[in-house]
Amino acid sequence: MGTVEIRRALDSADVAEQAAEFILERMQSRNGRFDIALTGGTVGILTLKHLARKLERIQIDFRNLHFWFGDERFVEHDSSDRNAVQARGALLDQLAISEEQIHEMPAANQFADLDEAVLSFRRHLESEFQGVEPKMDLTILGMGPDGHVASLFPGHNYPHELIVAESDSPKPPAQRISMSYQMLNASKEVLFVVSGVDKAEAVEKVHKDEKCELPAAKIEATGQTTWIVDMAAGAAFWSC
């Protein structure tokens, strides 16, 4: 059973700054290969921008870093809606890394069929870990106002696989690819970045309701799960 830590931040910029420092510390202390799953969303991408600025000021060996994504919208590969496109602009294009170190989920113009795309990416994931159970060293996650994480939504059932398809997302676009609960919970560490008053009710439920069934409540790393929550998102939780 892992441990959970909740850190306060003033606002979204402070969430991003604290998260970037957290990620940098993990990168610097790694021993060998380091697999990190990135998240999209406003705070997730802001975190990557803060991290990029920090990395400009230090020397770090990027050769053993591998970047993944917790989920992806199943749209064309160059669509600005894709987490990968946003992450490249915020961080990845500025790093001295090869394309083999960036593991994008398939795009709609690469596979016409969502299930076929998911199967292909499962095979890629398994091949990268060469017979060892695939797991991230660090997974970064946001959380929606409805408590969803990655593209795992409340009330939806997903197969017991590492990578799953979401064909009826309540948020457009409807088709998405996501790491599963199984894959997310295999992470050595999980870092939540949460900002905004619209998240306050979900934050309170996740951390105060022992019977909470929201997706975010089902996430716990094998090591430490750290939440960085700004004052607006944590207002209800901290007022209890």
RAQUI-V490192 format. One record per residue. PSI is psi in whole degrees, -180 to 180 (NA if undefined). OMEGA is omega in whole degrees, -180 to 180 (none if undefined). BURIAL is 1 if it has 9 or more other C-alpha atoms within 8 Angstrom, else 0. Layout:
<<PSI;OMEGA;BURIAL> <PSI;OMEGA;BURIAL>>
This chain:
<<129;-179;0> <178;178;1> <158;-179;0> <133;176;1> <137;178;0> <121;-179;0> <143;178;0> <145;172;1> <156;-178;1> <-46;-175;1> <-172;-176;1> <-37;179;1> <-38;179;1> <-37;174;1> <-49;-178;1> <-41;-179;1> <-47;179;1> <-41;-180;1> <-42;179;1> <-41;178;1> <-40;178;1> <-48;-179;0> <-44;-180;1> <-42;179;1> <-41;179;0> <-40;178;0> <-42;-176;0> <-28;-177;0> <1;-176;0> <156;175;0> <102;-177;0> <-152;-176;0> <142;180;0> <117;-180;1> <124;-177;1> <132;177;1> <125;-178;1> <161;176;1> <158;175;1> <-150;-179;1> <165;-175;0> <-50;-177;0> <-35;178;1> <-45;180;1> <-35;176;1> <-37;177;1> <-43;180;1> <-35;177;1> <-41;177;1> <-40;179;1> <-41;179;1> <-41;179;1> <-38;178;0> <-39;-178;1> <-21;176;1> <-25;-172;0> <-3;-179;0> <164;174;0> <131;-179;0> <142;178;0> <114;-176;0> <-3;-168;0> <-30;-178;0> <11;178;0> <133;176;1> <128;-175;1> <129;179;1> <-180;178;1> <135;-180;1> <-30;177;1> <171;180;1> <146;174;1> <134;-177;1> <77;179;1> <-177;-178;1> <151;-168;1> <-26;-178;1> <12;-180;0> <137;178;0> <-10;176;0> <-17;-177;0> <136;176;1> <-38;-178;1> <-41;180;1> <-44;180;1> <-40;-180;1> <-36;177;1> <-44;-180;1> <-36;-177;0> <-33;-171;1> <-57;-164;1> <-37;-179;1> <-14;-179;0> <-3;-176;0> <150;178;0> <72;-179;0> <161;178;0> <165;177;0> <-27;-180;0> <-14;179;0> <-4;178;1> <117;-174;1> <82;180;1> <145;171;0> <153;-175;1> <155;179;1> <164;-175;1> <-25;178;1> <-1;174;0> <-32;178;0> <124;179;1> <-26;-175;0> <128;-178;0> <-45;-178;1> <-37;177;0> <-40;178;1> <-43;179;1> <-44;179;1> <-42;179;1> <-41;-178;0> <-34;174;1> <-44;180;1> <-41;178;0> <-45;179;0> <-48;-179;1> <-37;-180;1> <-33;179;0> <-31;-178;0> <1;167;1> <57;174;0> <-9;177;0> <147;180;0> <122;180;0> <132;176;1> <147;178;1> <148;170;1> <-36;178;1> <131;175;1> <127;177;1> <133;-178;1> <143;165;1> <-176;175;1> <134;178;1> <166;177;0> <-26;179;1> <4;179;1> <8;-180;1> <153;175;1> <148;-173;1> <-128;172;1> <46;175;1> <114;-170;1> <152;179;1> <138;176;1> <-1;179;0> <142;178;0> <139;-178;0> <147;-180;0> <161;180;0> <75;180;0> <164;180;0> <-40;-180;1> <134;-174;1> <158;176;1> <141;170;1> <110;-175;1> <-6;-177;0> <58;-180;0> <136;175;1> <-15;174;0> <133;178;0> <150;-4;0> <158;-174;1> <-33;-175;1> <130;-178;1> <164;174;1> <140;-175;1> <148;163;1> <144;-178;1> <173;172;1> <-43;-180;1> <-47;-178;1> <-45;-180;1> <-42;-177;1> <-11;175;1> <-11;-178;1> <142;176;1> <-40;175;1> <148;173;1> <135;177;1> <115;175;1> <134;173;1> <115;-170;1> <129;-178;1> <145;172;1> <140;-178;1> <-24;179;1> <-11;178;0> <-5;-170;1> <-44;-178;1> <-43;-180;1> <-42;178;1> <-45;180;1> <-46;-179;1> <-45;-177;1> <-39;-173;1> <-10;-178;1> <-24;-177;0> <108;-178;0> <-21;-179;0> <13;-178;0> <131;-179;0> <9;178;0> <147;-180;1> <-42;-178;1> <-29;180;1> <-14;-178;1> <4;-177;0> <125;175;1> <122;-180;1> <163;176;1> <-26;176;1> <-107;-178;1> <138;171;1> <120;-177;1> <129;175;1> <127;170;1> <112;-169;1> <130;180;1> <170;-173;1> <-34;180;1> <-47;-179;1> <-29;-179;1> <8;-173;1> <-49;-179;1> <-39;-178;1> <-48;-177;1> <-15;179;0> <-10;-178;0> <NA;none;0>>
